[in-house]
Amino acid sequence: MNIKQLGVPVVLAFCAVLAGCSTATVVTLQNGTQYVTKDVPKTKTKDGFYEFEDISGKMVRVRADEVATVKKED
């Protein structure tokens, strides 16, 4: 088998593995606002906030008492 022919399936498999590593999560606030994140947000910090990056790449920081639910996107 030619090395070029072998390289394409290896690259595709690597991309599939990387895509499986991230878990889209929906963070719903008490007021109904929803944020979709690339990964599960960090748990509550010492100062009582959740910190996460939404799918647009913006860092979001909300008070823990404002968060209603954090669950995986279906």
C-alpha positions as a Markdown table, in Angstrom:
| # | Residue | x | y | z |
|---|---|---|---|---|
| 1 | Met | 0.0 | 0.0 | 0.0 |
| 2 | Asn | 1.3 | 3.4 | -0.9 |
| 3 | Ile | 2.1 | 5.8 | 1.9 |
| 4 | Lys | -0.2 | 8.5 | 0.4 |
| 5 | Gln | -3.1 | 6.0 | 0.3 |
| 6 | Leu | -2.5 | 5.1 | 4.0 |
| 7 | Gly | -2.2 | 8.7 | 5.1 |
| 8 | Val | -5.8 | 9.8 | 4.2 |
| 9 | Pro | -7.6 | 7.1 | 6.3 |
| 10 | Val | -5.2 | 7.8 | 9.2 |
| 11 | Val | -6.0 | 11.6 | 9.1 |
| 12 | Leu | -9.7 | 10.9 | 8.9 |
| 13 | Ala | -9.6 | 8.5 | 11.9 |
| 14 | Phe | -7.6 | 11.1 | 13.9 |
| 15 | Cys | -10.2 | 13.8 | 13.1 |
| 16 | Ala | -13.0 | 11.4 | 14.2 |
| 17 | Val | -11.2 | 10.8 | 17.5 |
| 18 | Leu | -10.8 | 14.5 | 18.1 |
| 19 | Ala | -14.4 | 15.2 | 17.4 |
| 20 | Gly | -15.4 | 12.5 | 19.9 |
| 21 | Cys | -13.4 | 14.2 | 22.6 |
| 22 | Ser | -15.6 | 17.3 | 22.9 |
| 23 | Thr | -19.0 | 17.1 | 24.4 |
| 24 | Ala | -21.5 | 19.9 | 23.4 |
| 25 | Thr | -23.3 | 21.0 | 26.6 |
| 26 | Val | -26.2 | 23.3 | 27.1 |
| 27 | Val | -26.1 | 25.6 | 30.1 |
| 28 | Thr | -29.5 | 27.0 | 31.0 |
| 29 | Leu | -29.9 | 30.0 | 33.3 |
| 30 | Gln | -32.7 | 30.7 | 35.7 |
| 31 | Asn | -34.0 | 33.4 | 33.3 |
| 32 | Gly | -34.2 | 31.0 | 30.4 |
| 33 | Thr | -31.0 | 32.1 | 28.6 |
| 34 | Gln | -29.2 | 29.1 | 27.1 |
| 35 | Tyr | -25.6 | 28.8 | 26.1 |
| 36 | Val | -24.2 | 26.0 | 24.0 |
| 37 | Thr | -20.6 | 25.1 | 24.9 |
| 38 | Lys | -17.9 | 23.1 | 23.1 |
| 39 | Asp | -17.1 | 21.2 | 26.3 |
| 40 | Val | -18.5 | 20.6 | 29.7 |
| 41 | Pro | -18.0 | 23.8 | 31.7 |
| 42 | Lys | -15.7 | 24.0 | 34.6 |
| 43 | Thr | -17.4 | 23.3 | 37.8 |
| 44 | Lys | -18.2 | 26.1 | 40.2 |
| 45 | Thr | -15.1 | 28.1 | 41.1 |
| 46 | Lys | -14.1 | 29.1 | 44.6 |
| 47 | Asp | -15.7 | 32.5 | 44.1 |
| 48 | Gly | -19.1 | 30.8 | 43.1 |
| 49 | Phe | -19.0 | 31.2 | 39.3 |
| 50 | Tyr | -19.2 | 28.8 | 36.3 |
| 51 | Glu | -16.7 | 29.6 | 33.5 |
| 52 | Phe | -17.0 | 28.2 | 30.0 |
| 53 | Glu | -16.5 | 29.1 | 26.3 |
| 54 | Asp | -19.6 | 29.2 | 24.1 |
| 55 | Ile | -19.6 | 27.9 | 20.6 |
| 56 | Ser | -18.7 | 31.3 | 19.2 |
| 57 | Gly | -15.5 | 31.3 | 21.2 |
| 58 | Lys | -16.6 | 33.9 | 23.8 |
| 59 | Met | -15.6 | 33.2 | 27.4 |
| 60 | Val | -18.7 | 33.3 | 29.6 |
| 61 | Arg | -18.7 | 33.6 | 33.4 |
| 62 | Val | -22.0 | 33.3 | 35.3 |
| 63 | Arg | -22.9 | 33.1 | 39.0 |
| 64 | Ala | -23.6 | 29.5 | 40.1 |
| 65 | Asp | -27.0 | 30.5 | 41.6 |
| 66 | Glu | -28.1 | 31.8 | 38.2 |
| 67 | Val | -27.5 | 28.4 | 36.5 |
| 68 | Ala | -30.6 | 26.2 | 36.3 |
| 69 | Thr | -29.2 | 23.2 | 34.5 |
| 70 | Val | -26.0 | 21.9 | 32.8 |
| 71 | Lys | -26.6 | 18.9 | 30.5 |
| 72 | Lys | -25.2 | 17.3 | 27.4 |
| 73 | Glu | -26.8 | 18.4 | 24.1 |
| 74 | Asp | -29.0 | 15.8 | 22.5 |
